[in-house]
């Protein structure tokens, strides 16, 4: 019974991660608005696949330490610059968004998803704190197999919410080029805000 509760907790934690607004959610929405659900799911594959590898590595016994000092500032600085670039790139694409076959420059959406996770300091802090606590509890209760099941449940919950974000963005695009052109800058601004916050944290003593 306790095992079922742990699995449910893992799933709920994944859902919470997908619901909370953050850089990955903004990325999925903007990519879906720009290129439809195909582009959005490609970005989601990169983001969820990367996060999944990290979670499964944690469940398998790899430990993560909360980043701090120069390492944290480096991640925040690189992540902030990356998000600002994504925001600028999304703004630049707004004029071309009415064409489904419009060219998209820069990294492929899957690569953008990977970088959105790796350059997100919140991900590393989550892995070293909340995720580690949940996985450790599972390992103590049912060993590594249960810890891996918890990790899988977490990923399923996250994918369910991220998939909803992709469908939401793709739905906006299908409603018409005008709506997509109006919505893309809004979410691009959201990416930019996250980028600025990260840069400020990186540069603040």
C-alpha positions in Angstrom: 0.0 0.0 0.0 2.9 2.3 0.9 4.4 1.5 -2.5 1.3 2.7 -4.3 1.4 5.9 -2.3 5.0 6.5 -3.4 4.1 5.9 -7.0 1.2 8.3 -6.8 3.4 10.8 -5.1 5.9 10.5 -7.9 3.2 11.0 -10.5 1.8 14.0 -8.7 5.3 15.5 -8.4 5.7 15.2 -12.2 2.3 16.8 -12.8 3.2 19.7 -10.5 6.5 20.2 -12.4 4.5 20.4 -15.7 1.9 22.7 -14.3 4.2 25.3 -12.7 5.1 28.0 -15.2 8.8 27.9 -16.2 11.2 28.2 -19.1 10.4 24.7 -20.5 6.6 25.3 -20.5 7.1 28.7 -22.3 9.4 27.0 -24.8 6.9 24.3 -25.6 4.1 26.9 -26.1 6.2 29.1 -28.4 7.6 26.2 -30.4 4.1 24.8 -30.9 2.7 28.2 -32.0 5.6 28.7 -34.4 5.6 25.3 -36.0 2.6 23.3 -34.9 2.3 20.3 -32.6 5.1 18.4 -34.5 7.6 21.1 -33.6 6.3 21.3 -30.1 6.5 17.6 -29.5 10.0 17.6 -30.8 11.0 20.2 -28.2 9.1 18.2 -25.6 11.0 15.0 -26.6 14.3 16.8 -26.0 13.3 18.3 -22.7 11.5 15.3 -21.2 14.1 12.9 -22.6 16.9 14.8 -20.9 15.0 15.2 -17.7 14.1 11.5 -17.8 17.7 10.5 -18.2 18.7 12.6 -15.1 15.8 11.2 -13.0 16.6 7.6 -13.9 20.3 8.2 -13.2 19.2 9.5 -9.8 17.0 6.5 -9.2 19.8 4.1 -10.2 22.0 5.5 -7.5 23.7 8.6 -8.9 23.7 11.5 -6.4 23.3 15.2 -7.3 24.6 18.1 -5.2 22.9 21.5 -5.3 24.9 23.7 -7.5 26.4 26.7 -5.7 29.0 29.4 -6.1 30.6 29.8 -9.5 28.9 26.7 -10.9 25.5 28.0 -10.1 26.3 31.5 -11.5 27.6 29.9 -14.7 24.4 27.9 -15.2 22.3 30.9 -14.4 24.3 33.1 -16.8 24.3 30.6 -19.7 20.6 29.8 -19.1 19.6 33.4 -19.0 21.4 34.2 -22.2 19.9 31.1 -23.9 16.3 32.1 -22.9 16.9 35.7 -24.1 18.1 34.3 -27.5 15.0 32.0 -27.7 12.7 35.0 -27.0 14.5 37.1 -29.7 14.3 34.2 -32.1 10.5 33.7 -31.5 9.9 37.5 -32.0 11.8 37.4 -35.2 9.8 34.5 -36.5 6.4 36.2 -35.9 6.4 37.8 -39.3 6.9 34.4 -40.9 4.5 32.4 -38.8 1.5 32.4 -41.2 3.4 30.1 -43.5 3.4 26.5 -42.2 6.4 25.8 -44.3 8.4 28.9 -43.1 12.0 28.3 -42.4 13.2 28.1 -38.8 16.7 29.0 -38.0 18.9 28.0 -35.1 19.0 24.7 -33.2 16.4 22.1 -33.9 13.5 22.1 -31.4 14.7 18.9 -29.7 18.1 20.5 -29.1 16.3 23.6 -27.7 14.4 21.3 -25.3 17.6 19.6 -24.2 19.3 23.0 -23.5 16.2 24.4 -21.7 16.6 21.6 -19.1 20.4 21.5 -18.9 20.7 25.3 -18.5 17.9 25.5 -16.0 19.4 25.8 -12.4 15.9 25.0 -10.9 16.2 21.5 -12.5 19.5 20.8 -10.8 18.3 22.1 -7.4 15.1 20.0 -7.8 17.2 16.9 -8.5 19.4 17.4 -5.5 16.6 18.1 -3.1 13.0 17.1 -3.7 13.6 14.4 -6.3 16.5 12.9 -4.2 14.3 12.7 -1.1 11.5 10.9 -3.0 13.8 8.5 -4.7 15.8 7.8 -1.5 12.5 7.0 0.3 11.5 4.6 -2.4 14.9 2.9 -2.5 14.7 2.4 1.3 11.2 1.0 1.0 11.4 -1.3 -2.0 15.0 -1.0 -3.3 16.2 0.3 -6.6 13.4 -1.3 -8.7 10.8 0.8 -6.8 12.9 3.9 -7.1 13.0 3.4 -10.9 9.2 2.9 -10.9 8.8 6.2 -9.0 11.1 7.9 -11.6 9.0 6.5 -14.4 5.8 7.7 -12.7 7.3 11.2 -12.3 8.1 11.3 -16.0 4.6 10.2 -17.0 3.1 12.9 -14.9 5.4 15.5 -16.4 4.8 14.3 -20.0 1.0 14.5 -19.5 1.2 18.2 -18.5 3.9 19.1 -21.1 1.8 17.4 -23.8 -1.1 19.5 -22.8 1.1 22.6 -23.3 2.1 21.4 -26.8 -1.6 20.8 -27.8 -2.6 24.2 -26.4 0.1 25.9 -28.5 -0.7 23.8 -31.6 -4.4 24.6 -31.1 -3.7 28.3 -31.1 -1.8 27.9 -34.4 -4.6 25.9 -36.0 -7.1 28.6 -35.1 -5.3 30.9 -37.5 -2.1 32.7 -38.3 -3.4 35.9 -36.7 -3.9 34.3 -33.3 -0.5 32.6 -33.6 1.2 35.9 -34.5 -0.4 37.6 -31.5 0.3 34.8 -29.0 3.9 34.1 -30.0 5.3 37.4 -28.8 3.4 37.0 -25.5 5.1 33.8 -24.7 8.4 35.1 -26.1 8.2 37.9 -23.5 7.7 35.2 -20.9 10.9 33.5 -22.0 12.7 36.8 -21.9 11.5 37.5 -18.4 12.9 34.2 -17.2 16.1 35.0 -19.0 16.5 38.4 -17.4 15.8 37.0 -13.9 18.5 34.3 -14.4 21.0 36.9 -15.6 20.3 39.2 -12.7 20.8 36.3 -10.3 24.0 35.4 -12.0 25.4 38.9 -11.9 24.2 39.8 -8.4 26.9 39.4 -5.8 
